[in-house]
Amino acid sequence: QVQLVESGGGSVQAGESLRLSCVVSGYTASIYYMGWFRQGPGKEREGVAVIRNAGISTYYSASVKGRFTISQDNGKNTLYLQMNTLKPEDTAVYFCAIRSDPLWSQYALNGTKYNYWGQGTQVTVSS
């Protein structure tokens, strides 16, 4: 019933930009946290960027801070990730996820706390 569909991934050269989108449907509960996570080849899944309470708080991993920007539309059913100055280390499958209950902020980037997930979109950055 609940669906999260990511789009916007692709293959780019280092230094270029991409904008990811996540469209949410069939979700009637509150979205306490909504964010982006990624998993590169042979790596653990990591939190990339999370938005809380429609922008009251945002959280970024140290590796993307200053390069990536998370945002949400006014209808709150679409999440975006603007990725600038992409690096080969950013190569991964990027997932959109929702947390439907309150959560301590120190766990905002912890993917195990999220309830709903999209199928992912591939981002490949070549040097």
C-alpha positions as CSV (number, residue, x, y, z in Angstrom):
1,Q,0.0,0.0,0.0
2,V,2.8,2.4,0.9
3,Q,5.1,3.1,-1.9
4,L,8.3,5.2,-2.2
5,V,9.6,5.5,-5.7
6,E,13.0,7.1,-6.3
7,S,14.2,8.5,-9.6
8,G,16.9,10.8,-10.9
9,G,19.9,8.5,-10.7
10,G,22.4,7.9,-13.5
11,S,26.0,8.0,-14.5
12,V,28.0,11.2,-14.3
13,Q,31.6,12.4,-14.2
14,A,33.2,13.6,-11.0
15,G,32.3,17.2,-10.3
16,E,28.9,17.0,-11.9
17,S,25.5,17.2,-10.3
18,L,22.4,15.0,-10.0
19,R,19.0,15.6,-8.4
20,L,17.2,12.6,-6.9
21,S,13.4,12.6,-6.2
22,C,11.3,10.3,-4.1
23,V,7.5,10.2,-4.5
24,V,5.5,8.8,-1.6
25,S,2.0,7.3,-2.1
26,G,-0.5,5.4,0.0
27,Y,0.9,6.8,3.2
28,T,-1.6,8.3,5.6
29,A,0.3,8.5,8.9
30,S,2.6,11.3,10.0
31,I,6.1,11.5,8.6
32,Y,8.4,12.2,11.5
33,Y,11.6,11.7,9.6
34,M,12.3,11.3,5.9
35,G,15.6,10.9,4.3
36,W,18.1,9.4,2.0
37,F,20.4,6.4,2.6
38,R,23.0,4.8,0.3
39,Q,24.8,1.5,0.0
40,G,28.0,1.3,-2.1
41,P,29.6,-1.9,-3.5
42,G,30.8,-4.0,-0.6
43,K,29.9,-1.3,2.0
44,E,27.4,-1.0,4.8
45,R,24.3,1.1,4.3
46,E,24.8,4.7,5.6
47,G,22.6,7.6,6.3
48,V,23.2,10.5,3.8
49,A,20.7,13.2,4.6
50,V,17.5,13.4,6.7
51,I,14.8,16.0,7.1
52,R,12.6,16.3,10.2
53,N,9.3,18.1,10.6
54,A,9.2,19.6,7.2
55,G,12.6,21.3,7.5
56,I,12.8,22.2,11.2
57,S,15.9,20.1,11.4
58,T,18.2,18.5,8.8
59,Y,21.0,16.0,9.3
60,Y,23.9,15.2,6.9
61,S,26.7,12.7,7.0
62,A,30.1,14.4,7.2
63,S,31.1,13.0,3.8
64,V,28.3,15.0,2.0
65,K,27.8,18.0,4.1
66,G,28.3,21.2,2.0
67,R,27.8,19.3,-1.2
68,F,24.3,17.7,-0.9
69,T,21.0,19.4,0.1
70,I,17.8,17.7,1.2
71,S,14.5,19.3,0.6
72,Q,10.7,18.5,0.6
73,D,7.9,20.0,-1.4
74,N,5.0,21.8,0.2
75,G,2.7,18.8,-0.2
76,K,5.3,16.8,1.7
77,N,4.8,13.8,-0.6
78,T,8.0,14.4,-2.6
79,L,11.6,14.4,-1.2
80,Y,14.6,15.7,-3.1
81,L,18.3,15.3,-2.8
82,Q,20.4,17.8,-4.7
83,M,23.9,16.3,-5.1
84,N,26.6,18.7,-6.3
85,T,30.4,18.2,-6.8
86,L,29.9,14.4,-7.0
87,K,32.8,12.2,-6.2
88,P,33.5,8.6,-7.2
89,E,33.1,7.7,-3.5
90,D,29.4,8.8,-3.9
91,T,28.8,5.8,-6.2
92,A,26.0,3.8,-4.6
93,V,22.3,2.8,-4.7
94,Y,20.4,5.6,-3.0
95,F,17.3,4.8,-1.1
96,C,14.4,6.9,0.2
97,A,13.0,6.0,3.6
98,I,10.4,7.1,6.1
99,R,10.2,6.9,9.9
100,S,6.6,6.9,11.1
101,D,7.1,7.4,14.8
102,P,9.0,9.8,17.0
103,L,12.8,9.2,17.3
104,W,15.7,10.6,19.2
105,S,17.6,12.9,16.8
106,Q,20.9,11.0,17.4
107,Y,19.4,8.1,15.5
108,A,18.2,10.3,12.5
109,L,20.9,8.8,10.2
110,N,20.4,5.2,11.4
111,G,18.6,3.3,8.7
112,T,17.5,0.5,11.1
113,K,15.0,3.0,12.6
114,Y,13.1,3.6,9.4
115,N,9.8,1.8,8.6
116,Y,9.3,2.2,4.8
117,W,11.8,2.0,2.0
118,G,11.9,2.6,-1.7
119,Q,13.5,0.3,-4.3
120,G,16.6,2.5,-4.8
121,T,18.2,4.3,-7.7
122,Q,21.7,3.8,-8.9
123,V,24.2,6.7,-8.9
124,T,27.5,6.1,-10.6
125,V,30.3,8.7,-10.6
126,S,33.3,8.2,-12.8
127,S,36.7,9.9,-12.3
